[in-house]
Amino acid sequence: MTSTPSPRAGGKARPATPRRRAREFVLQGLYQWQVSGSDDAAIEANLRDSEGFEKADHEFFVDLLRGVLAQHEALQEQLQPCLDRPFVDLSPVEGCVLLAGAFELRNHPQTPYRVVINESIELAKSFGGTDGHKYVNGVLDKLAVRLRPTEVAAGRPRVGRSR
């Protein structure tokens, strides 16, 4: 699993922000945790030596990685009603993206829910299967309604109102 910039309009890749880079490294760390069972200290040590890590938001990286690892069971429980199959049946990448997105929705109210979902979609596009980003979008959209109902309601256009 390696990091690649995602193309934007006009075919040019926009440089990744420090938070985007942190999310990419968190995804890599969560994948490592799922595959090898490594603990957070070993994962952090391994990723700190990775190319580009110096450009990541280190504080955000540590908070997100440690938070997801500490709360993964509760996060899976919160995600399960939004899934169409058991969490364990998800692809490893989509499962890790969903855990990180769920953690952010739950623990980082200062980050708008649409930003969390968009960042998760971008991770799924870069690292996941062909249509995994669509699944991630649908699941996190449902979760956002559960975790941030007021914010979601405020961001959706009202239907049926005449001027």
TIRO-2110 file (N, C-alpha, C; in Angstrom, 1 decimal):
// TIRO-2110
0.9, -1.2, 0.0, N, 1, A
0.0, 0.0, 0.0, CA, 1, A
0.9, 1.2, 0.0, C, 1, A
0.8, 2.0, -1.1, N, 2, A
1.6, 3.2, -1.2, CA, 2, A
0.8, 4.4, -1.5, C, 2, A
1.2, 5.6, -1.1, N, 3, A
0.5, 6.8, -1.3, CA, 3, A
0.7, 7.4, -2.7, C, 3, A
-0.4, 7.7, -3.3, N, 4, A
-0.4, 8.4, -4.6, CA, 4, A
-1.3, 9.6, -4.6, C, 4, A
-0.9, 10.7, -5.2, N, 5, A
-1.8, 11.9, -5.2, CA, 5, A
-3.0, 11.6, -6.1, C, 5, A
-4.2, 12.0, -5.7, N, 6, A
-5.3, 11.8, -6.6, CA, 6, A
-5.5, 12.9, -7.5, C, 6, A
-5.8, 12.6, -8.8, N, 7, A
-6.0, 13.6, -9.8, CA, 7, A
-7.2, 14.5, -9.6, C, 7, A
-7.1, 15.7, -10.0, N, 8, A
-8.1, 16.7, -9.8, CA, 8, A
-8.5, 17.2, -11.2, C, 8, A
-9.5, 18.1, -11.2, N, 9, A
-9.9, 18.7, -12.5, CA, 9, A
-8.7, 19.2, -13.3, C, 9, A
-8.7, 19.0, -14.6, N, 10, A
-7.6, 19.5, -15.4, CA, 10, A
-6.5, 18.5, -15.4, C, 10, A
-6.6, 17.3, -14.7, N, 11, A
-5.6, 16.3, -14.8, CA, 11, A
-4.4, 16.6, -13.8, C, 11, A
-4.4, 17.7, -13.1, N, 12, A
-3.3, 18.0, -12.2, CA, 12, A
-3.6, 17.5, -10.8, C, 12, A
-2.6, 16.9, -10.2, N, 13, A
-2.8, 16.4, -8.8, CA, 13, A
-2.6, 17.6, -7.9, C, 13, A
-3.5, 17.8, -6.9, N, 14, A
-3.3, 18.8, -5.9, CA, 14, A
-2.5, 18.2, -4.8, C, 14, A
-1.5, 19.0, -4.3, N, 15, A
-0.7, 18.5, -3.2, CA, 15, A
-1.5, 18.1, -2.0, C, 15, A
-1.2, 17.1, -1.4, N, 16, A
-1.9, 16.6, -0.2, CA, 16, A
-1.6, 17.5, 1.0, C, 16, A
-2.7, 17.8, 1.7, N, 17, A
-2.5, 18.7, 2.9, CA, 17, A
-1.9, 17.8, 4.0, C, 17, A
-1.4, 18.4, 5.1, N, 18, A
-0.8, 17.6, 6.2, CA, 18, A
-1.8, 16.7, 6.8, C, 18, A
-3.1, 17.1, 6.9, N, 19, A
-4.1, 16.2, 7.4, CA, 19, A
-4.4, 15.0, 6.5, C, 19, A
-4.5, 15.3, 5.2, N, 20, A
-4.7, 14.2, 4.2, CA, 20, A
-3.6, 13.2, 4.3, C, 20, A
-2.3, 13.7, 4.4, N, 21, A
-1.2, 12.8, 4.5, CA, 21, A
-1.3, 12.0, 5.8, C, 21, A
-1.7, 12.6, 6.9, N, 22, A
-1.9, 11.9, 8.2, CA, 22, A
-2.9, 10.8, 8.0, C, 22, A
-4.0, 11.1, 7.4, N, 23, A
-5.1, 10.1, 7.1, CA, 23, A
-4.5, 8.9, 6.3, C, 23, A
-3.7, 9.2, 5.3, N, 24, A
-3.1, 8.2, 4.5, CA, 24, A
-2.2, 7.3, 5.3, C, 24, A
-1.4, 7.9, 6.2, N, 25, A
-0.6, 7.0, 7.0, CA, 25, A
-1.4, 6.3, 8.1, C, 25, A
-2.4, 6.9, 8.6, N, 26, A
-3.3, 6.1, 9.5, CA, 26, A
-3.9, 4.9, 8.8, C, 26, A
-4.4, 5.1, 7.6, N, 27, A
-4.9, 4.0, 6.9, CA, 27, A
-3.9, 2.9, 6.7, C, 27, A
-2.7, 3.3, 6.4, N, 28, A
-1.6, 2.3, 6.2, CA, 28, A
-1.3, 1.6, 7.6, C, 28, A
-1.4, 2.3, 8.7, N, 29, A
-1.1, 1.8, 10.0, CA, 29, A
-2.3, 0.8, 10.4, C, 29, A
-3.5, 1.2, 10.1, N, 30, A
-4.6, 0.3, 10.4, CA, 30, A
-4.6, -1.0, 9.6, C, 30, A
-4.2, -0.8, 8.3, N, 31, A
-4.1, -2.0, 7.5, CA, 31, A
-3.0, -2.9, 8.1, C, 31, A
-1.9, -2.4, 8.5, N, 32, A
-0.8, -3.1, 9.1, CA, 32, A
-1.3, -3.8, 10.4, C, 32, A
-2.1, -3.1, 11.2, N, 33, A
-2.6, -3.7, 12.4, CA, 33, A
-3.5, -4.8, 12.1, C, 33, A
-4.4, -4.7, 11.1, N, 34, A
-5.3, -5.8, 10.7, CA, 34, A
-4.6, -7.0, 10.2, C, 34, A
-3.6, -6.8, 9.4, N, 35, A
-2.9, -7.9, 8.7, CA, 35, A
-1.9, -8.6, 9.7, C, 35, A
-1.1, -7.8, 10.5, N, 36, A
-0.1, -8.4, 11.3, CA, 36, A
-0.4, -8.4, 12.8, C, 36, A
-1.4, -7.6, 13.2, N, 37, A
-1.7, -7.5, 14.6, CA, 37, A
-0.7, -6.7, 15.4, C, 37, A
0.1, -5.9, 14.7, N, 38, A
1.1, -5.0, 15.4, CA, 38, A
0.4, -4.0, 16.4, C, 38, A
1.1, -3.6, 17.4, N, 39, A
0.5, -2.6, 18.3, CA, 39, A
0.8, -1.2, 17.8, C, 39, A
0.2, -0.2, 18.5, N, 40, A
0.3, 1.2, 18.0, CA, 40, A
1.7, 1.7, 18.0, C, 40, A
2.5, 1.3, 19.0, N, 41, A
3.9, 1.8, 19.1, CA, 41, A
4.7, 1.2, 17.9, C, 41, A
4.5, 0.0, 17.6, N, 42, A
5.3, -0.6, 16.5, CA, 42, A
4.8, 0.0, 15.2, C, 42, A
3.5, 0.2, 15.0, N, 43, A
3.0, 0.8, 13.8, CA, 43, A
3.6, 2.3, 13.6, C, 43, A
3.5, 3.0, 14.7, N, 44, A
4.0, 4.4, 14.7, CA, 44, A
5.5, 4.4, 14.3, C, 44, A
6.2, 3.6, 14.9, N, 45, A
7.7, 3.6, 14.7, CA, 45, A
8.0, 3.2, 13.2, C, 45, A
7.2, 2.3, 12.7, N, 46, A
7.4, 1.8, 11.3, CA, 46, A
7.0, 3.0, 10.3, C, 46, A
5.9, 3.6, 10.6, N, 47, A
5.4, 4.6, 9.7, CA, 47, A
6.3, 5.9, 9.7, C, 47, A
6.8, 6.2, 10.9, N, 48, A
7.6, 7.5, 11.0, CA, 48, A
8.8, 7.5, 10.1, C, 48, A
9.3, 6.3, 9.7, N, 49, A
10.4, 6.1, 8.8, CA, 49, A
10.0, 6.2, 7.3, C, 49, A
8.7, 6.3, 7.0, N, 50, A
8.2, 6.3, 5.7, CA, 50, A
8.4, 7.6, 5.0, C, 50, A
8.6, 7.5, 3.7, N, 51, A
8.8, 8.7, 2.8, CA, 51, A
7.6, 9.5, 2.9, C, 51, A
7.7, 10.8, 3.1, N, 52, A
6.6, 11.8, 3.2, CA, 52, A
6.0, 12.0, 4.5, C, 52, A
6.4, 11.2, 5.5, N, 53, A
5.8, 11.3, 6.8, CA, 53, A
6.1, 12.6, 7.5, C, 53, A
7.2, 13.2, 7.2, N, 54, A
7.5, 14.5, 7.7, CA, 54, A
6.6, 15.6, 7.3, C, 54, A
5.8, 15.4, 6.2, N, 55, A
4.8, 16.4, 5.8, CA, 55, A
3.4, 16.1, 6.3, C, 55, A
3.3, 15.1, 7.1, N, 56, A
2.0, 14.8, 7.7, CA, 56, A
1.8, 15.6, 9.0, C, 56, A
0.5, 15.8, 9.4, N, 57, A
0.2, 16.4, 10.7, CA, 57, A
0.4, 15.3, 11.7, C, 57, A
1.5, 15.3, 12.5, N, 58, A
1.9, 14.3, 13.4, CA, 58, A
0.9, 14.1, 14.6, C, 58, A
0.5, 15.3, 15.1, N, 59, A
-0.5, 15.2, 16.2, CA, 59, A
-1.8, 14.6, 15.8, C, 59, A
-2.3, 14.9, 14.6, N, 60, A
-3.5, 14.4, 14.1, CA, 60, A
-3.4, 12.9, 13.8, C, 60, A
-2.2, 12.5, 13.3, N, 61, A
-1.9, 11.1, 13.0, CA, 61, A
-2.0, 10.3, 14.2, C, 61, A
-1.3, 10.7, 15.3, N, 62, A
-1.3, 9.9, 16.5, CA, 62, A
-2.7, 9.8, 17.2, C, 62, A
-3.4, 11.0, 17.2, N, 63, A
-4.7, 11.0, 17.7, CA, 63, A
-5.6, 10.0, 17.0, C, 63, A
-5.6, 10.0, 15.7, N, 64, A
-6.5, 9.2, 14.9, CA, 64, A
-6.1, 7.7, 15.0, C, 64, A
-4.8, 7.4, 14.8, N, 65, A
-4.4, 6.0, 14.9, CA, 65, A
-4.7, 5.4, 16.3, C, 65, A
-4.2, 6.1, 17.3, N, 66, A
-4.4, 5.5, 18.7, CA, 66, A
-5.9, 5.5, 19.0, C, 66, A
-6.6, 6.5, 18.6, N, 67, A
-8.1, 6.5, 18.9, CA, 67, A
-8.8, 5.4, 18.2, C, 67, A
-8.5, 5.1, 16.9, N, 68, A
-9.2, 4.0, 16.2, CA, 68, A
-8.8, 2.7, 16.9, C, 68, A
-7.6, 2.5, 17.2, N, 69, A
-7.2, 1.2, 17.8, CA, 69, A
-7.8, 1.0, 19.1, C, 69, A
-7.9, 2.1, 19.9, N, 70, A
-8.5, 2.0, 21.3, CA, 70, A
-10.0, 1.7, 21.2, C, 70, A
-10.7, 2.3, 20.2, N, 71, A
-12.1, 2.2, 20.1, CA, 71, A
-12.7, 1.4, 19.0, C, 71, A
-11.8, 0.5, 18.4, N, 72, A
-12.3, -0.2, 17.2, CA, 72, A
-13.5, -1.1, 17.4, C, 72, A
-13.7, -1.7, 18.6, N, 73, A
-14.9, -2.5, 18.8, CA, 73, A
-16.1, -1.6, 18.9, C, 73, A
-16.1, -0.5, 19.6, N, 74, A
-17.2, 0.4, 19.7, CA, 74, A
-17.5, 1.0, 18.3, C, 74, A
-16.5, 1.3, 17.5, N, 75, A
-16.7, 1.9, 16.2, CA, 75, A
-17.4, 0.9, 15.3, C, 75, A
-16.9, -0.4, 15.4, N, 76, A
-17.6, -1.4, 14.6, CA, 76, A
-19.0, -1.6, 14.9, C, 76, A
-19.3, -1.5, 16.2, N, 77, A
-20.7, -1.6, 16.7, CA, 77, A
-21.6, -0.5, 16.1, C, 77, A
-21.0, 0.7, 16.1, N, 78, A
-21.7, 1.9, 15.6, CA, 78, A
-21.9, 1.8, 14.1, C, 78, A
-20.9, 1.2, 13.4, N, 79, A
-21.0, 1.1, 11.9, CA, 79, A
-22.0, 0.0, 11.5, C, 79, A
-22.1, -1.1, 12.3, N, 80, A
-22.8, -2.3, 11.9, CA, 80, A
-24.2, -2.0, 11.4, C, 80, A
-25.0, -1.1, 12.0, N, 81, A
-26.4, -0.9, 11.5, CA, 81, A
-26.4, -0.2, 10.1, C, 81, A
-25.3, 0.4, 9.8, N, 82, A
-25.2, 1.1, 8.5, CA, 82, A
-24.7, 0.2, 7.4, C, 82, A
-24.3, -1.0, 7.7, N, 83, A
-23.7, -2.0, 6.8, CA, 83, A
-24.7, -3.0, 6.2, C, 83, A
-24.4, -3.5, 5.1, N, 84, A
-25.3, -4.5, 4.5, CA, 84, A
-24.8, -6.0, 4.7, C, 84, A
-23.7, -6.1, 5.5, N, 85, A
-23.1, -7.4, 5.8, CA, 85, A
-22.3, -7.2, 7.1, C, 85, A
-21.9, -8.3, 7.7, N, 86, A
-21.0, -8.2, 8.9, CA, 86, A
-19.7, -7.4, 8.6, C, 86, A
-19.3, -6.6, 9.6, N, 87, A
-18.1, -5.9, 9.4, CA, 87, A
-16.9, -6.7, 9.0, C, 87, A
-16.8, -7.9, 9.6, N, 88, A
-15.7, -8.8, 9.3, CA, 88, A
-15.6, -9.2, 7.8, C, 88, A
-16.8, -9.1, 7.1, N, 89, A
-16.8, -9.5, 5.7, CA, 89, A
-16.4, -8.3, 4.7, C, 89, A
-16.1, -7.2, 5.3, N, 90, A
-15.6, -6.1, 4.4, CA, 90, A
-14.2, -6.3, 4.0, C, 90, A
-13.8, -5.7, 2.9, N, 91, A
-12.4, -5.7, 2.5, CA, 91, A
-11.6, -5.0, 3.5, C, 91, A
-10.4, -5.5, 3.7, N, 92, A
-9.6, -4.8, 4.8, CA, 92, A
-9.4, -3.3, 4.6, C, 92, A
-9.2, -2.8, 3.4, N, 93, A
-9.1, -1.4, 3.1, CA, 93, A
-10.3, -0.7, 3.5, C, 93, A
-11.5, -1.1, 2.9, N, 94, A
-12.7, -0.4, 3.2, CA, 94, A
-13.0, -0.4, 4.7, C, 94, A
-12.8, -1.5, 5.3, N, 95, A
-13.0, -1.6, 6.8, CA, 95, A
-12.2, -0.6, 7.5, C, 95, A
-10.9, -0.5, 7.2, N, 96, A
-10.0, 0.5, 7.8, CA, 96, A
-10.5, 1.9, 7.6, C, 96, A
-10.8, 2.2, 6.3, N, 97, A
-11.3, 3.6, 6.0, CA, 97, A
-12.6, 3.9, 6.8, C, 97, A
-13.5, 2.9, 6.9, N, 98, A
-14.7, 3.2, 7.7, CA, 98, A
-14.4, 3.4, 9.1, C, 98, A
-13.5, 2.6, 9.7, N, 99, A
-13.1, 2.8, 11.1, CA, 99, A
-12.6, 4.2, 11.3, C, 99, A
-11.7, 4.7, 10.5, N, 100, A
-11.1, 6.0, 10.6, CA, 100, A
-12.2, 7.1, 10.5, C, 100, A
-13.0, 6.9, 9.5, N, 101, A
-14.1, 7.9, 9.2, CA, 101, A
-15.1, 7.9, 10.4, C, 101, A
-15.4, 6.8, 10.9, N, 102, A
-16.3, 6.7, 12.0, CA, 102, A
-15.7, 7.4, 13.3, C, 102, A
-14.4, 7.1, 13.5, N, 103, A
-13.7, 7.8, 14.6, CA, 103, A
-13.8, 9.3, 14.5, C, 103, A
-13.5, 9.8, 13.3, N, 104, A
-13.5, 11.3, 13.1, CA, 104, A
-14.9, 11.8, 13.3, C, 104, A
-15.9, 11.2, 12.7, N, 105, A
-17.3, 11.7, 12.9, CA, 105, A
-17.6, 11.7, 14.4, C, 105, A
-17.2, 10.7, 15.1, N, 106, A
-17.6, 10.6, 16.5, CA, 106, A
-16.8, 11.5, 17.5, C, 106, A
-15.5, 11.7, 17.1, N, 107, A
-14.6, 12.4, 18.1, CA, 107, A
-14.0, 13.7, 17.6, C, 107, A
-14.3, 14.1, 16.4, N, 108, A
-13.8, 15.4, 15.9, CA, 108, A
-14.9, 16.2, 15.3, C, 108, A
-15.8, 16.7, 16.2, N, 109, A
-16.9, 17.5, 15.8, CA, 109, A
-16.5, 18.8, 15.1, C, 109, A
-15.3, 19.3, 15.3, N, 110, A
-14.8, 20.5, 14.7, CA, 110, A
-14.6, 20.3, 13.2, C, 110, A
-14.4, 19.1, 12.7, N, 111, A
-14.3, 18.8, 11.3, CA, 111, A
-15.7, 18.5, 10.7, C, 111, A
-16.1, 19.3, 9.8, N, 112, A
-17.4, 19.1, 9.2, CA, 112, A
-17.6, 17.7, 8.7, C, 112, A
-18.8, 17.2, 8.9, N, 113, A
-19.0, 15.8, 8.5, CA, 113, A
-18.8, 15.5, 7.0, C, 113, A
-19.1, 16.5, 6.2, N, 114, A
-18.8, 16.4, 4.7, CA, 114, A
-17.3, 16.3, 4.4, C, 114, A
-16.5, 16.9, 5.2, N, 115, A
-15.1, 16.8, 5.0, CA, 115, A
-14.6, 15.4, 5.4, C, 115, A
-15.1, 14.9, 6.5, N, 116, A
-14.8, 13.5, 6.9, CA, 116, A
-15.1, 12.5, 5.8, C, 116, A
-16.4, 12.6, 5.3, N, 117, A
-16.8, 11.7, 4.3, CA, 117, A
-16.0, 11.9, 3.0, C, 117, A
-15.8, 13.1, 2.6, N, 118, A
-15.0, 13.3, 1.4, CA, 118, A
-13.6, 12.7, 1.5, C, 118, A
-12.9, 13.0, 2.6, N, 119, A
-11.6, 12.5, 2.8, CA, 119, A
-11.6, 10.9, 2.8, C, 119, A
-12.6, 10.3, 3.4, N, 120, A
-12.7, 8.9, 3.4, CA, 120, A
-12.9, 8.3, 2.0, C, 120, A
-13.7, 9.0, 1.2, N, 121, A
-13.9, 8.6, -0.2, CA, 121, A
-12.6, 8.7, -0.9, C, 121, A
-11.9, 9.7, -0.7, N, 122, A
-10.6, 9.9, -1.4, CA, 122, A
-9.6, 8.7, -1.1, C, 122, A
-9.6, 8.4, 0.2, N, 123, A
-8.7, 7.3, 0.7, CA, 123, A
-9.2, 6.0, 0.0, C, 123, A
-10.5, 5.7, 0.0, N, 124, A
-11.0, 4.5, -0.7, CA, 124, A
-10.7, 4.5, -2.2, C, 124, A
-10.8, 5.6, -2.8, N, 125, A
-10.4, 5.7, -4.2, CA, 125, A
-9.0, 5.4, -4.5, C, 125, A
-8.1, 5.9, -3.6, N, 126, A
-6.7, 5.7, -3.8, CA, 126, A
-6.2, 4.3, -3.4, C, 126, A
-6.8, 3.8, -2.4, N, 127, A
-6.2, 2.5, -1.8, CA, 127, A
-7.1, 1.3, -2.0, C, 127, A
-8.4, 1.5, -2.2, N, 128, A
-9.4, 0.4, -2.1, CA, 128, A
-9.7, -0.1, -3.5, C, 128, A
-10.8, -1.0, -3.5, N, 129, A
-11.2, -1.6, -4.7, CA, 129, A
-11.9, -0.6, -5.6, C, 129, A
-12.3, -1.1, -6.8, N, 130, A
-12.8, -0.2, -7.9, CA, 130, A
-14.0, 0.6, -7.4, C, 130, A
-15.0, 0.1, -6.8, N, 131, A
-16.2, 0.8, -6.3, CA, 131, A
-16.3, 0.9, -4.8, C, 131, A
-15.2, 0.7, -4.1, N, 132, A
-15.2, 0.7, -2.7, CA, 132, A
-15.6, 2.1, -2.1, C, 132, A
-15.2, 3.1, -2.9, N, 133, A
-15.5, 4.5, -2.4, CA, 133, A
-17.0, 4.8, -2.4, C, 133, A
-17.7, 4.1, -3.3, N, 134, A
-19.2, 4.3, -3.3, CA, 134, A
-19.8, 3.7, -2.0, C, 134, A
-19.3, 2.6, -1.6, N, 135, A
-19.8, 1.9, -0.4, CA, 135, A
-19.4, 2.7, 0.8, C, 135, A
-18.2, 3.2, 0.9, N, 136, A
-17.7, 4.0, 2.0, CA, 136, A
-18.6, 5.3, 2.1, C, 136, A
-18.9, 5.9, 1.0, N, 137, A
-19.8, 7.1, 1.0, CA, 137, A
-21.1, 6.8, 1.6, C, 137, A
-21.8, 5.7, 1.1, N, 138, A
-23.1, 5.3, 1.6, CA, 138, A
-23.1, 5.0, 3.1, C, 138, A
-22.1, 4.3, 3.5, N, 139, A
-22.1, 3.9, 5.0, CA, 139, A
-21.9, 5.1, 5.8, C, 139, A
-20.9, 5.9, 5.5, N, 140, A
-20.6, 7.1, 6.3, CA, 140, A
-21.7, 8.1, 6.3, C, 140, A
-22.4, 8.2, 5.2, N, 141, A
-23.5, 9.1, 5.1, CA, 141, A
-24.6, 8.7, 6.1, C, 141, A
-24.9, 7.4, 6.2, N, 142, A
-25.9, 6.9, 7.1, CA, 142, A
-25.4, 7.1, 8.6, C, 142, A
-24.1, 6.9, 8.8, N, 143, A
-23.5, 7.1, 10.1, CA, 143, A
-23.6, 8.5, 10.6, C, 143, A
-23.3, 9.4, 9.6, N, 144, A
-23.3, 10.9, 9.9, CA, 144, A
-24.7, 11.3, 10.4, C, 144, A
-25.8, 10.7, 9.8, N, 145, A
-27.1, 11.0, 10.2, CA, 145, A
-27.4, 10.6, 11.7, C, 145, A
-26.8, 9.5, 12.0, N, 146, A
-26.9, 9.0, 13.4, CA, 146, A
-26.1, 9.8, 14.4, C, 146, A
-24.8, 10.1, 14.0, N, 147, A
-23.9, 10.8, 15.0, CA, 147, A
-24.0, 12.3, 15.0, C, 147, A
-24.4, 12.9, 13.9, N, 148, A
-24.4, 14.3, 13.8, CA, 148, A
-25.8, 14.8, 13.1, C, 148, A
-26.9, 14.4, 13.7, N, 149, A
-28.2, 14.7, 13.0, CA, 149, A
-28.4, 16.2, 12.8, C, 149, A
-28.0, 17.0, 13.7, N, 150, A
-28.3, 18.5, 13.6, CA, 150, A
-27.5, 19.1, 12.4, C, 150, A
-26.2, 18.7, 12.4, N, 151, A
-25.3, 19.2, 11.4, CA, 151, A
-25.7, 18.7, 10.0, C, 151, A
-26.1, 17.4, 9.9, N, 152, A
-26.6, 16.9, 8.6, CA, 152, A
-27.8, 17.6, 8.2, C, 152, A
-28.8, 17.7, 9.1, N, 153, A
-30.1, 18.4, 8.7, CA, 153, A
-29.8, 19.8, 8.3, C, 153, A
-28.9, 20.5, 8.9, N, 154, A
-28.6, 21.9, 8.5, CA, 154, A
-28.0, 22.0, 7.2, C, 154, A
-27.3, 20.9, 6.8, N, 155, A
-26.6, 21.0, 5.5, CA, 155, A
-27.4, 20.5, 4.3, C, 155, A
-28.5, 19.9, 4.5, N, 156, A
-29.3, 19.4, 3.4, CA, 156, A
-30.4, 20.4, 3.0, C, 156, A
-30.6, 20.6, 1.7, N, 157, A
-31.6, 21.5, 1.2, CA, 157, A
-33.0, 21.0, 1.6, C, 157, A
-33.9, 22.0, 1.9, N, 158, A
-35.3, 21.7, 2.3, CA, 158, A
-36.0, 21.4, 1.0, C, 158, A
-36.8, 20.3, 1.1, N, 159, A
-37.6, 19.9, -0.1, CA, 159, A
-39.1, 20.3, 0.1, C, 159, A
-39.7, 20.8, -1.0, N, 160, A
-41.1, 21.1, -1.0, CA, 160, A
-41.4, 22.5, -0.5, C, 160, A
-40.5, 23.3, -0.3, N, 161, A
-40.8, 24.7, 0.2, CA, 161, A
-40.8, 25.6, -1.1, C, 161, A
-41.9, 26.4, -1.1, N, 162, A
-42.0, 27.3, -2.2, CA, 162, A
-41.6, 28.7, -1.7, C, 162, A
-41.2, 29.5, -2.7, N, 163, A
-40.7, 30.9, -2.3, CA, 163, A
-41.8, 31.9, -2.3, C, 163, A
END
